[in-house]
Amino acid sequence: MITFPHGLRALNHLEFRRFFLAQFAALTGGWMQTVAQSWLVLQLTNSPLKLGLLGTLQFAPLLLFSLVSGVVADRVSKRRLLIATQTTMAVQAFALTALVWTGAVEYWHVGVMALVAGLAATLDQPARQAFVAELVGKDDMINAVALNSASFNAARIVGPAIAGVLIARFGIAPAFLINSVGFLGVIAVLLSLRAEGAPCRRGDTTMLEEIREGIAYAARTPTIRLVLLLLLVVSYCVFNFTVYVPLLAKGVLRLGPEGFGLLMAALGVGAVTGALTVGTIGSRQPQARHMFAAAAVACCGLVAMSAVRQVWLAAVVLFVIGFFGILMVASGNTAIQLSAPDELRGRVMSLYTLVWGGIFPLSAFMVGAISERWGVSTAFFVNGVAGLAMLALVALWWRRRALSP
């Protein structure tokens, strides 16, 4: 029997290990598609605004339907729900493959497919977050969440690097095809798992009542409120890399797809390092001051990026932003998971999903609009300063709450 070291202890759970490895393969394909999709839009339109609008289309369902998806995750088998969402995303990726390969692709096709992927991801994310807890149990939950973040961001390294070379040599279509195949691997693993992710209870409450129950629990739990506020700042200001980085690569640094892939890989190396750092803390609750500090450094990194004009320096600053950004996000995820009871976990994680991904349509559009009018360097500066200002307000609220009787 394989025994993993303390920092990887969640992998000692066989079903989690299989799910983790399949997810890594699919996430690698997903990042390949992200790079290919962004490059395709710039090829078709050469418009930063339309690239930002694509992000809005893809993430708008998270903003509109995340709360509903949390109730669905608490009401049905999470494993079966994940099979359905992964199947939808596989079909979406294959459709893009066919459109690009035949030369029929237009911007509106990419927009529709992004919307379909966004709808599937809205149902997928809270169910997947809650399903992990069942695969490992509470003792290893922090490590499992950290490993999931590390997997996501390791894929951010591997996927863009492969995609950059692949696009330069063979075109965009193979990246979409590989993504579709990756989802098939996840589906095969999900079909073989014994863990069902069944709902904890079934009552006579309506969906609206269950949404209110989840919101009420989050509202009266200080740790969850703080994490959601910090996550709102970081999500809105920092994590717009699918818009920031292609515009930086093409418009400021004058790089091709290989250079774009290199910058995304540097970001991913930082993020993996940050996630693994969280994974070493054992079962302790992440501390508020550490999350504040990580978010502040990430925002300062954006301000620094506004002045960068060298490729090596851009890679270094993106590494720093990735490290501290994911340090905050992974710490917040584990803090919420530890605070949420089993019967409410899907709904509470839907609030995390709402803030983490749902705010992206607004922020992506703003980054695209600012970049179109004044350039991506200005967008970096504006969002970095705005993030620091918002963090100061959150810190003031948290301090006043701590001092109140």
C-alpha positions, 0 to 999 in steps of 0.5 A: 500500500502506498503511503504519501508524506504528510504534505500529500496525506489526502492522496492516501484516500484511494478514491480521492487519488483517482479523482484528483489525477483525472481532474488534473488531466482535465484541468490541463486540457481546460487551460489549453482551451483557455489559451486557445480560446483567448488567442482565437478571439484575438485572431478573429476580432483583434478586440480587447473589449470582445475578449473581455465580453467573452469572459463575461459570457462564460462567467455570467451563469455563475453570477446568476445561478450559483445560489440555485446550483448550491441547493441542487448540489445538496439535493441530488447525488453529487457524483451523478451531477458531476457526470452530467456537467463533465459530459456537457463540457466534453461536448462543448469542447468537441463542438469548438474542435469541429468549428475550428477544424472546418474553418467555419468558426465565428466570434458568436460561435465562441461566445455561445460555447463559452456560455454553455461551458459557464452553465455547466461549470455553475452546477459543477463547482459547488458539487465538486467542492462538497464532493471532496469532503466526502472522499477524504473526511474532515481530518484531511479536508484542508490538505485535499482543498490545497491539493485541488488548488495545486492541481488547478494551478499546476495545470495552469503551468502545463496547459498553457505551455503545451498550448503555446507550442501546439498552437504555434505548430499545429493550430488551435483545434488540437487544444480543444480536442485534447480538452474534450478527451480529458473530460472523458477520463473524468467521467470514466473515473466518476462512474467507477467511484463508490462514493455517491455524494448523496444528500444529507437530508430530504425535507419539505422545504422549497428551493428558495427556503433552502437558499435562504437557509444557506445565506443566513448561516453564512451571514451569522458566521464571521469567518465566512463573511470575512472570507467572502469579502476578501474573495470578492476583492481578489476575484474582482481585481486580481484574477482576470488573467484570461483577459490580462495576460493575452493583452499583456503578451500581444499588446505590450510585450509583443509576444506570440503564443509561446510567450503567452504560454510562458507568462501563464506558466509563470503565473501557475508556478506561483499559484502551485507554490502558494497552494502547497504552502497552504497544504502544509498547515495541517488541520489548523484554521487559516488566520485572518491576518495571513489572508489579508496580507496575501490579498494585499501583496497580490494587489501590489503586484498588479500595480507593479505590472502596470510598469513592466516592459520586460518579459523576464520581469513580467514572469517574476511579478506574475509568479508573485501575484499567483503565489499570494493570490492563491495563498489567499483563495486556498486559505479562504476555501479551507476556512469555509469548508471547516466552518460549514456543516455537512448538510449546508456545504453545497449551499455555502460553497455556492456562495464561495463560487458566486463570489469567486467566479460570479463577479468575473463577468463584471470585472472581465468586462471592465478590464477589457473596456479599460484596456481598449480605451487606455491600454492593459497597463492602465487596467493593471494599475487601476485594479491594483489601487482599487483592490488595496482601497477595498482591502483597507475598508474590509480591514477597518470593518474587521477591526471595528467588529473585533473591538465591539463588545 
